[in-house]
Amino acid sequence: MESYKILLIEDELKIARFIELELKYEGYQVEQAHDGRSGLEKALQPDIDLVLLDVMLPGLNGMEVCRRIRQSSEVPIIMLTAKDEITDKVMGLDLGADDYITKPFAIEELLARIRVALKRKRAVPASTKALHCNRLLLDLDKHLVTFNQEPIELTKREFDLLQYLIENQNIVLTREKILETVWGYDYLGDTNVVDVYIRYLRSKIDEKYNKKLIHTIRGVGYLLKDEPQK
């Protein structure tokens, strides 16, 4: 059985010790950091397979640590927080976190989310293609999006969502299916996080270039399609 190495960045020592014991019992290797700066340094080590990242940390807070990790690494990140605000969840996911769990949580739920994140990591193939719809181009190798050859800046989550929409263009996708596929788990909260990210994409693509590509199917979900010029 493959042994994964998990980095736990948590400043509450009792919580960190409890999680460490549970993870080791499940067969994971565990490394700890108790502040943002040392956690960031360890997270960029090539042998780390997943990061459990607390939001409230001394030195650098978890949101900033997440942002800096994503500048150079695609290691899976699960945020741990005592906050249950949708805006905090959106911020963490927007910065590139793969998942978000609110304290207090059942250890079984955390372990399940870890398994899903690691499964997604294993399933990601080396991409050798580009996707397109109209003049919108997604280069998977370069992680680059352009419209009519003009670069579009997207966050990791926006890129993943757009990729899923383009891969399934002309197919109606429910909010639940989008959450399950793009976020990688059955989201335990409001599905309006999908609506938030759809608005982000529309503002950066549809509205900016006056080209309607992302369509709302009322009561169901969303559809990406290229409508011919009238």
C-alpha positions in Angstrom: 0.0 0.0 0.0 1.3 3.4 -1.0 2.1 5.6 2.0 1.3 9.3 1.6 3.0 12.1 3.5 0.6 14.8 5.0 1.7 18.1 6.3 -0.4 19.4 9.1 -0.1 23.2 9.7 -2.0 23.8 13.0 -1.0 26.0 15.9 -3.3 24.4 18.5 -1.0 21.7 19.7 -3.7 19.4 21.3 -5.7 19.4 18.0 -2.5 18.8 16.0 -1.5 15.9 18.2 -5.0 14.3 17.9 -5.1 14.6 14.2 -1.5 13.3 13.9 -2.4 10.2 15.9 -5.5 9.5 13.8 -3.6 10.0 10.5 -0.8 7.7 11.6 -3.3 5.1 12.6 -4.6 5.2 9.1 -1.1 4.6 7.7 -0.2 8.2 6.7 3.2 9.8 7.4 2.7 13.1 9.1 4.9 16.2 9.4 3.8 19.2 11.5 4.3 22.9 11.5 2.8 25.3 14.0 3.0 28.7 12.3 2.4 30.0 8.8 6.0 30.7 7.8 7.5 27.3 8.7 4.4 25.7 7.3 4.8 27.4 3.9 8.5 26.3 3.8 7.6 22.7 4.5 4.6 22.7 2.1 6.9 23.4 -0.8 9.0 20.3 -0.2 8.5 17.8 -3.1 7.7 14.8 -0.8 4.5 16.4 0.6 1.4 14.8 -0.9 -1.3 16.8 0.9 -1.5 19.8 3.2 -4.0 20.3 6.1 -4.0 24.0 6.6 -5.5 25.9 9.5 -6.8 29.4 8.7 -5.9 31.2 12.0 -2.1 30.9 12.2 0.7 33.1 13.7 3.2 34.6 11.3 1.3 34.2 8.1 -2.4 33.4 8.2 -3.7 30.3 6.4 -5.2 32.2 3.5 -1.8 33.8 2.7 0.0 30.5 3.1 -2.5 29.0 0.6 -2.0 31.8 -1.9 1.8 31.4 -1.8 1.7 27.6 -2.1 -0.4 28.0 -5.2 2.2 30.2 -6.8 4.5 27.3 -7.3 2.7 24.0 -6.3 -0.4 22.1 -7.0 -0.3 20.0 -3.9 -3.8 19.3 -2.6 -4.8 21.7 0.3 -7.6 21.2 2.8 -8.4 24.2 4.9 -9.3 23.8 8.6 -11.2 26.6 10.2 -13.6 27.5 13.0 -15.4 29.9 10.6 -18.5 28.8 8.7 -19.0 31.9 6.6 -19.7 31.3 2.9 -17.4 34.3 2.1 -14.5 32.7 4.0 -15.1 29.4 2.1 -15.2 31.2 -1.2 -12.0 33.1 -0.4 -10.1 29.9 0.5 -11.3 28.0 -2.5 -10.6 31.1 -4.7 -7.0 31.1 -3.5 -6.7 27.5 -4.7 -7.7 25.3 -1.7 -9.1 21.9 -2.8 -11.5 21.5 0.1 -12.7 23.2 3.3 -13.8 21.7 6.6 -15.2 23.5 9.6 -14.2 22.8 13.2 -15.3 20.9 15.1 -15.4 18.0 12.6 -15.7 14.3 12.9 -12.4 12.6 12.1 -14.2 10.3 9.8 -15.2 13.2 7.6 -11.7 14.6 7.5 -10.3 11.2 6.5 -12.9 10.9 3.8 -12.0 14.3 2.3 -8.3 13.4 2.5 -9.0 10.2 0.5 -10.9 12.1 -2.1 -8.2 14.7 -2.5 -5.5 12.1 -2.9 -7.6 10.1 -5.3 -8.1 13.2 -7.5 -4.3 13.9 -7.3 -3.6 10.3 -8.6 -6.2 10.7 -11.3 -4.9 13.9 -12.9 -3.2 12.9 -16.2 -0.4 14.7 -17.9 -2.3 17.0 -20.3 -1.3 17.4 -23.9 -4.1 19.2 -25.3 -6.0 22.5 -25.6 -9.7 23.0 -25.3 -11.7 25.7 -27.2 -15.1 27.2 -27.6 -15.5 30.0 -30.2 -12.4 32.2 -29.7 -11.9 31.0 -26.1 -8.9 28.8 -25.8 -7.8 26.7 -22.7 -4.2 25.5 -22.9 -4.0 22.7 -20.3 -0.2 22.3 -20.5 0.5 26.0 -19.9 -2.5 26.5 -17.6 -3.4 29.5 -19.9 -6.7 31.0 -21.0 -7.1 33.3 -23.9 -9.9 34.9 -25.9 -9.0 35.9 -29.4 -5.3 35.4 -28.3 -5.8 37.9 -25.4 -4.7 36.4 -22.1 -7.4 36.1 -19.3 -6.3 35.8 -15.7 -8.2 33.2 -13.8 -7.7 31.7 -10.3 -7.1 27.9 -10.1 -10.8 27.3 -9.2 -12.0 29.4 -12.0 -9.7 27.6 -14.4 -10.9 24.2 -13.2 -14.6 25.3 -13.5 -14.1 26.6 -17.0 -12.2 23.5 -18.1 -15.2 21.3 -16.8 -17.7 23.5 -18.7 -15.7 23.4 -21.9 -15.1 19.7 -21.7 -18.9 19.3 -21.5 -20.0 22.1 -23.8 -23.5 21.8 -25.1 -24.4 19.6 -22.0 -26.5 21.0 -19.2 -24.6 20.6 -15.9 -26.4 20.7 -12.5 -24.9 22.7 -9.6 -24.5 19.5 -7.7 -22.6 17.8 -10.5 -20.3 20.8 -10.9 -19.6 20.8 -7.1 -18.9 17.1 -7.1 -16.6 17.2 -10.0 -14.8 20.6 -9.7 -14.5 20.7 -5.9 -14.0 17.0 -5.7 -16.6 16.1 -3.0 -20.2 16.4 -2.2 -20.4 19.9 -0.8 -22.0 20.1 2.6 -23.3 23.6 2.3 -25.1 25.9 -0.1 -24.6 25.3 -3.8 -24.5 29.0 -4.4 -20.7 28.8 -4.4 -21.1 27.6 -8.0 -23.2 30.7 -8.8 -20.5 32.9 -7.3 -17.8 31.4 -9.6 -20.0 31.4 -12.6 -20.4 35.2 -12.1 -16.6 35.5 -11.9 -16.2 33.7 -15.2 -19.0 35.7 -16.9 -17.4 39.0 -15.8 -14.0 38.0 -17.1 -15.2 36.4 -20.4 -18.9 36.9 -21.5 -19.2 40.5 -20.3 -15.7 41.6 -21.2 -15.8 40.3 -24.7 -19.6 40.8 -25.3 -19.9 37.1 -26.1 -22.5 35.0 -24.4 -21.0 31.5 -23.8 -22.2 30.6 -20.3 -26.0 30.1 -20.1 -28.2 29.6 -17.1 -30.7 26.8 -17.3 -33.3 28.0 -14.7 -33.9 25.5 -11.9 -31.2 23.1 -13.2 -27.7 24.5 -13.7 -25.5 25.9 -16.4 -24.6 25.2 -20.0 -21.6 26.4 -22.0 -22.3 26.7 -25.8 -21.3 28.9 -28.7 -24.2 30.8 -30.1 -23.8 31.7 -33.8 -23.7 35.4 -34.7 -27.1 36.7 -35.7 
